């Protein structure tokens, strides 16, 4: 069985074809600048040269058509025909409260995704466009929606209800939802394996650290809290997102700086975080280079980020009544050696101590805690596409 995994953005599309007999990635690719001048598809297949197609793509239907052509290309492809694709798994950012698990896509599901657009106006429309494009090109192929929010639906009400008038939750669905759920689900399961324990018997804090970043408290295999909230803006400081701030800052900016709601929203989502503090970049590598040269604001940006992650780890250990393991994943979590060390400094009282030599690793699954440490620490590369493919297989075989 071969599953095609599709992850649509507003003007981009990531894809991967996975052989579910051995969970091997047969091909993966990225389509960029959909609907914009300079559209390009880049496909990578193990053992073959990178395949690049530069041609106009007016919309996601054009992009997915080109993806399918690339996969069956005689020279650069990996399958003889589209008939070899047994099912398609779609990453969907928001499933609201309705979906706590992945689901086979039908008309009712599509209607629900439309209802969730108000909760994820930047992401769900692109996801819907991608699904519709695939349906038109592959009408007889079963399709599955895998939600970023689903894994977090096990949170208790005490964790997801905001201290606002309760009617806002009842009438408008204003509550904490959480994101990156597919990643948190994958790395927590891998962590339990590395611990040699049943996931139902451990307490794990997963740190998905990248330009967008979130933490999750996972107790006995279920998420009990997570740092992102009603939107991905809540939580720790990120690349360009501010994370948790005093909400009165919003009205202050509107009154004192004469900013509109849209301008404040743009400032908090696109101009804040480590980019806003450093003034250098939203890329942590650029900020680290500037910090190494003595840039005080770059140093401060990294310190603020590390402090916020450290603070959240402590909070989640308290929320679960202890912690057995901490996991670092995603681009920064998997590769930033110094960041992991700095985050864990001061957490020795919890039993978290990193071994500098073990921690000298990038992009590989490894325990990085000192021998005998009470709380184990791990680097575990995430694989959201594999989770999507597994859920798709489970719902379509």
Residue pairs with C-beta under 8 A, 6 or more apart in sequence:
1 19
1 20
1 21
1 86
1 87
1 393
1 397
2 17
2 18
2 19
2 20
2 26
2 79
2 84
2 85
2 86
3 17
3 18
3 20
3 85
3 86
3 87
3 88
3 89
3 388
3 389
3 392
3 393
4 15
4 16
4 17
4 71
4 85
4 87
4 88
4 89
5 15
5 16
5 17
5 18
5 88
5 89
5 90
5 91
5 385
5 388
5 389
5 392
6 13
6 14
6 15
6 64
6 88
6 89
6 90
6 91
6 130
6 134
7 13
7 14
7 15
7 90
7 91
7 384
7 385
8 60
8 90
8 91
8 126
8 127
8 129
8 130
9 123
9 126
10 122
10 125
10 126
11 32
11 33
11 34
11 35
11 36
12 30
12 31
12 32
12 33
12 34
13 30
13 31
13 34
13 60
13 63
13 64
13 67
13 130
14 28
14 29
14 30
14 31
15 28
15 29
15 30
15 31
15 67
16 25
16 27
16 28
16 29
16 385
16 389
17 25
17 26
17 27
17 28
17 71
17 78
17 79
17 85
18 24
18 25
18 26
18 385
18 386
18 389
19 25
19 26
20 86
20 389
20 390
20 393
23 386
23 389
23 390
25 46
25 385
26 45
26 46
26 78
26 79
27 43
27 44
27 45
27 70
27 71
27 77
27 78
28 43
28 44
28 385
29 41
29 42
29 43
29 44
29 51
29 67
29 70
30 41
30 42
31 39
31 40
31 41
31 42
31 57
31 63
31 66
31 67
32 39
32 40
32 41
32 42
33 39
33 40
33 57
34 57
34 59
34 60
34 62
34 63
35 57
35 58
35 59
37 56
38 54
39 54
39 55
39 56
39 57
39 63
40 52
40 53
40 54
41 51
41 52
41 53
41 54
41 63
41 66
41 67
41 70
42 50
42 51
42 52
43 50
43 51
43 52
43 53
43 70
43 71
43 76
44 50
44 51
45 51
45 76
45 77
45 78
48 76
49 76
51 70
51 73
51 76
53 66
53 70
55 66
56 62
57 63
57 66
59 129
59 133
60 126
60 129
60 130
60 133
61 132
61 133
61 136
61 137
63 133
64 130
64 133
64 134
64 137
65 137
68 82
68 137
68 138
70 76
70 77
71 77
71 78
71 79
71 82
71 85
72 79
72 80
72 81
72 82
79 85
82 138
82 141
85 138
85 141
86 141
86 142
86 396
87 141
87 142
87 143
87 144
87 392
87 393
87 396
88 134
88 138
88 141
88 142
88 143
88 144
88 392
89 102
89 143
89 144
89 146
89 388
89 389
89 391
89 392
90 105
90 127
90 130
90 131
90 134
90 143
90 144
90 145
90 146
90 388
91 127
91 146
91 148
91 182
91 384
91 388
92 113
92 124
92 127
92 131
92 145
92 146
92 147
92 148
93 120
93 123
93 124
93 127
93 147
93 148
93 149
93 179
94 116
94 119
94 120
94 123
94 124
94 147
94 148
94 149
94 177
95 112
95 113
95 116
95 145
95 147
95 148
95 149
95 150
96 112
96 115
96 116
96 119
96 149
96 173
96 177
97 153
97 173
97 175
98 112
99 112
99 145
99 147
99 149
99 150
99 153
100 150
100 153
100 154
101 150
101 391
102 144
102 145
102 146
102 147
102 150
102 388
102 391
102 392
102 394
102 395
103 109
103 144
103 145
103 395
104 142
104 143
104 144
104 395
104 396
105 131
105 142
105 143
105 144
105 145
109 145
110 128
110 131
113 124
113 127
113 128
113 131
113 145
114 128
116 124
117 124
117 125
117 128
119 173
119 177
119 230
120 231
127 145
131 143
131 145
134 141
134 143
135 143
142 395
142 396
144 388
144 391
144 392
144 395
144 396
146 182
146 387
146 388
146 391
146 392
147 181
148 179
148 180
148 181
148 182
149 177
149 178
149 179
149 181
150 181
151 178
151 181
151 182
151 184
151 185
151 216
151 223
152 176
152 177
152 178
152 179
152 181
152 184
152 216
152 223
152 226
153 223
154 222
154 223
154 224
155 176
155 178
155 223
155 224
155 225
155 226
156 224
159 176
159 224
159 225
159 319
160 175
160 176
160 177
161 169
161 175
161 176
162 168
162 169
162 174
162 175
162 176
162 229
162 230
164 174
168 174
169 175
174 230
175 230
176 226
176 228
176 229
176 230
176 234
177 228
177 229
177 230
178 214
178 216
178 223
178 226
178 227
178 228
178 229
179 212
179 214
179 226
179 228
179 232
180 208
180 212
180 214
180 216
180 226
180 228
180 330
181 216
181 223
181 226
182 384
182 387
182 388
183 206
183 208
183 329
183 330
183 382
183 384
183 387
184 206
184 208
184 214
184 216
184 218
184 223
184 226
185 387
186 382
186 383
186 384
186 386
186 387
187 206
187 208
187 327
187 329
187 380
187 382
188 199
188 204
188 206
188 216
188 218
188 221
188 327
189 199
190 365
190 380
191 202
191 204
191 206
191 325
191 327
191 378
191 380
192 198
192 199
192 202
192 204
192 221
194 365
194 367
194 378
194 380
195 202
195 324
195 325
195 376
197 324
199 218
199 220
199 221
200 220
200 221
201 220
202 220
202 324
202 325
203 217
203 218
203 219
203 220
203 320
203 321
203 322
203 323
203 324
203 325
204 218
204 323
204 324
204 325
204 326
204 327
205 215
205 216
205 217
205 218
205 313
205 316
205 317
205 323
205 325
205 326
205 327
206 215
206 216
206 218
206 326
206 327
206 329
207 213
207 215
207 309
207 313
207 326
207 327
207 328
207 329
207 333
207 343
208 214
208 215
208 216
208 329
208 330
208 333
208 382
209 309
209 328
209 329
209 330
209 331
209 332
209 333
209 336
209 339
210 239
210 330
210 331
210 332
210 333
211 238
211 239
211 240
211 282
211 283
211 331
211 332
212 232
212 238
212 239
212 241
213 227
213 235
213 236
213 238
213 239
213 309
213 330
213 332
214 226
214 227
214 228
214 232
214 235
214 236
215 226
215 227
215 235
215 236
215 309
215 312
215 313
215 316
216 223
216 225
216 226
216 227
216 316
217 223
217 224
217 225
217 226
217 316
217 319
217 320
218 224
219 320
224 319
224 320
225 316
225 319
226 235
227 234
227 235
227 236
227 243
227 312
228 234
228 235
229 235
232 241
233 241
233 242
233 243
233 268
233 269
234 243
234 244
235 243
235 244
235 312
236 243
236 244
236 305
236 308
236 309
236 312
237 243
237 272
237 273
237 274
237 277
237 304
237 305
237 308
238 273
238 274
239 273
239 274
239 275
239 282
239 283
239 284
240 269
240 270
240 271
240 272
240 273
240 275
240 276
240 282
241 268
241 269
241 272
241 273
242 268
242 272
242 273
242 276
243 273
243 308
244 308
245 268
250 264
250 268
253 259
253 264
253 267
254 260
254 261
254 264
259 267
273 282
273 305
274 282
274 284
274 287
274 301
274 302
274 304
274 305
275 281
275 282
275 301
277 297
277 300
277 301
277 304
278 287
278 290
278 295
278 297
278 298
278 300
278 301
279 297
280 286
280 287
280 290
280 295
280 297
280 298
280 301
281 287
281 290
284 302
284 305
284 332
284 336
284 339
287 298
287 301
287 302
288 298
288 302
288 336
288 338
290 298
291 298
291 299
291 301
291 302
302 339
302 342
303 342
305 339
306 339
306 342
306 343
309 343
310 343
310 344
310 345
310 346
310 347
313 323
313 326
313 343
313 347
313 350
313 352
314 347
314 350
316 323
317 323
317 350
323 350
323 375
324 375
324 376
325 375
325 376
325 377
325 378
326 344
326 352
326 375
326 376
326 377
326 378
327 333
327 377
327 378
327 379
327 380
328 334
328 340
328 368
328 377
328 378
328 379
328 380
329 379
329 380
329 381
329 382
330 382
332 339
333 339
333 340
333 379
334 362
334 363
334 379
334 380
334 381
334 382
335 362
335 363
337 359
337 360
337 361
337 362
340 354
340 359
340 368
340 377
340 379
341 354
341 356
341 359
344 352
344 353
344 354
344 377
350 374
350 375
351 373
351 374
351 375
352 369
352 373
352 374
352 375
352 377
353 369
353 370
353 373
354 368
354 369
354 370
354 377
355 368
355 369
355 370
355 371
358 366
358 367
358 368
358 369
358 370
359 368
359 379
361 368
361 379
363 381
364 379
364 381
365 378
365 379
365 380
365 381
366 378
366 379
367 376
367 377
367 378
368 377
368 378
368 379
369 375
369 376
369 377
369 378
